[in-house]
């Protein structure tokens, strides 16, 4: 059985790529390259699924919204 997961990818100030899986609480990783990040996020997803509690209801990813606050 296959499952699809949405992944948010960002780059931090030091040049690392950071991946977050909104549908799995606490599921995130980082890497120096996008290829390495994809491998690591697959591992992170598997770890999260292996430790996921039975009674947890998975979140559905809706989207990303940019919010601007005036200073």
Backbone as CSV, one residue per row, in Angstrom:
resi,resn,N_x,N_y,N_z,CA_x,CA_y,CA_z,C_x,C_y,C_z
1,UNK,0.843,-1.170,0.000,0.000,0.000,0.000,0.893,1.239,0.000
2,UNK,0.638,2.159,-0.897,1.437,3.388,-0.946,0.605,4.551,-0.419
3,UNK,1.284,5.505,0.167,0.649,6.723,0.679,1.420,7.920,0.161
4,UNK,0.707,8.980,-0.132,1.334,10.219,-0.587,1.424,11.201,0.576
5,UNK,2.520,11.949,0.636,2.723,12.950,1.667,3.181,14.244,1.018
6,UNK,2.617,15.356,1.442,3.088,16.668,1.005,4.291,17.031,1.861
7,UNK,5.290,17.646,1.242,6.514,18.030,1.949,6.809,19.495,1.637
8,UNK,7.034,20.283,2.665,7.440,21.680,2.500,8.957,21.716,2.559
9,UNK,9.585,22.321,1.564,11.040,22.409,1.513,11.445,23.881,1.559
10,UNK,12.350,24.191,2.481,12.862,25.544,2.637,14.384,25.478,2.683
11,UNK,15.050,26.609,2.547,16.504,26.674,2.704,16.803,27.671,3.812
12,UNK,17.649,27.267,4.774,17.969,28.150,5.888,19.140,29.077,5.546
13,UNK,19.497,29.935,6.485,20.537,30.942,6.263,21.908,30.325,6.009
14,UNK,22.130,29.101,6.465,23.418,28.436,6.288,23.461,27.574,5.020
15,UNK,22.375,27.569,4.242,22.337,26.836,2.986,21.801,25.422,3.082
16,UNK,21.383,24.992,4.271,20.791,23.661,4.417,19.353,23.678,3.907
17,UNK,18.959,22.587,3.265,17.558,22.408,2.879,16.845,21.748,4.053
18,UNK,15.661,22.245,4.359,14.882,21.749,5.488,13.537,21.261,4.961
19,UNK,13.181,20.030,5.295,11.912,19.449,4.855,11.012,19.221,6.058
20,UNK,9.759,19.590,5.917,8.751,19.382,6.941,7.564,18.679,6.296
21,UNK,7.039,17.667,6.971,5.874,16.930,6.485,4.683,17.345,7.349
22,UNK,3.831,18.257,6.849,2.738,18.766,7.663,1.747,17.691,8.120
23,UNK,1.601,16.633,7.366,0.638,15.593,7.706,1.072,14.681,8.835
24,UNK,2.330,14.802,9.272,2.847,13.966,10.354,3.487,14.877,11.397
25,UNK,2.911,14.925,12.564,3.423,15.805,13.619,4.881,15.491,13.938
26,UNK,5.716,16.542,13.954,7.107,16.396,14.324,7.991,15.770,13.268
27,UNK,7.500,15.640,12.047,8.279,14.980,10.990,9.017,16.029,10.167
28,UNK,10.340,16.070,10.360,11.166,17.021,9.624,12.609,16.521,9.592
29,UNK,13.387,17.052,8.648,14.792,16.699,8.511,15.485,17.790,7.718
30,UNK,16.815,17.678,7.596,17.571,18.653,6.806,18.737,17.967,6.120
31,UNK,19.264,18.636,5.066,20.404,18.093,4.328,21.057,19.213,3.525
32,UNK,22.269,18.944,3.042,23.007,19.915,2.233,22.533,19.963,0.789
33,UNK,22.002,18.840,0.260,21.542,18.809,-1.132,20.098,18.317,-1.192
34,UNK,19.424,18.648,-2.296,18.033,18.206,-2.455,17.940,16.688,-2.604
35,UNK,18.914,16.082,-3.300,18.903,14.624,-3.443,19.004,13.938,-2.078
36,UNK,19.914,14.422,-1.261,20.084,13.863,0.079,18.834,14.137,0.932
37,UNK,18.229,15.306,0.743,17.033,15.653,1.508,15.891,14.688,1.205
38,UNK,15.706,14.343,-0.062,14.637,13.418,-0.437,14.839,12.067,0.246
39,UNK,16.072,11.566,0.244,16.345,10.296,0.931,16.053,10.395,2.420
40,UNK,16.492,11.496,3.016,16.304,11.668,4.460,14.839,11.848,4.838
41,UNK,14.075,12.564,4.004,12.670,12.779,4.356,11.882,11.474,4.225
42,UNK,12.271,10.622,3.283,11.625,9.303,3.184,11.884,8.499,4.453
43,UNK,13.129,8.553,4.947,13.462,7.861,6.193,12.680,8.453,7.365
44,UNK,12.597,9.782,7.429,11.882,10.444,8.513,10.398,10.075,8.492
45,UNK,9.803,10.035,7.316,8.394,9.645,7.203,8.202,8.220,7.716
46,UNK,9.087,7.317,7.326,8.962,5.928,7.775,9.079,5.823,9.295
47,UNK,10.015,6.565,9.886,10.165,6.558,11.347,8.895,7.091,12.007
48,UNK,8.360,8.176,11.476,7.132,8.749,12.049,5.969,7.769,11.928
49,UNK,5.861,7.097,10.799,4.777,6.118,10.629,4.954,4.931,11.568
50,UNK,6.203,4.504,11.771,6.469,3.378,12.661,6.149,3.702,14.114
51,UNK,6.277,4.972,14.498,6.040,5.365,15.885,4.691,6.042,16.089
52,UNK,3.933,6.207,15.024,2.622,6.866,15.093,1.687,6.075,15.984
53,UNK,1.027,6.781,16.867,0.060,6.129,17.744,-1.202,5.804,16.962
54,UNK,-1.824,4.724,17.313,-3.040,4.266,16.621,-4.175,5.279,16.684
55,UNK,-4.297,5.994,17.814,-5.439,6.891,17.994,-5.213,8.285,17.407
56,UNK,-4.018,8.562,16.871,-3.760,9.861,16.261,-4.457,9.962,14.914
57,UNK,-5.082,11.089,14.689,-5.754,11.341,13.420,-4.788,12.136,12.546
58,UNK,-4.424,11.617,11.370,-3.468,12.333,10.515,-4.052,13.657,10.024
59,UNK,-3.164,14.627,9.842,-3.573,15.935,9.336,-3.573,15.919,7.814
60,UNK,-4.493,16.651,7.203,-4.518,16.816,5.755,-3.859,18.141,5.417
61,UNK,-2.880,18.120,4.514,-2.207,19.337,4.086,-3.162,20.139,3.209
62,UNK,-3.339,21.408,3.538,-4.251,22.279,2.790,-3.470,23.219,1.874
63,UNK,-2.406,23.805,2.367,-1.630,24.717,1.545,-0.707,25.577,2.389
64,UNK,-0.023,26.472,1.707,0.889,27.402,2.359,0.367,28.803,2.109
65,UNK,0.341,29.613,3.141,-0.143,30.982,3.035,0.935,31.928,3.544
66,UNK,1.284,32.933,2.771,2.254,33.930,3.208,1.495,35.049,3.903
67,UNK,1.910,35.371,5.117,1.284,36.426,5.905,2.309,37.529,6.135
68,UNK,1.956,38.771,5.857,2.855,39.904,6.064,2.312,40.761,7.183
69,UNK,3.184,41.083,8.143,2.832,41.976,9.236,3.573,43.292,9.055
70,UNK,2.871,44.397,9.227,3.518,45.712,9.148,4.333,45.924,10.417
71,UNK,5.532,46.495,10.272,6.377,46.741,11.451,6.062,48.070,12.071
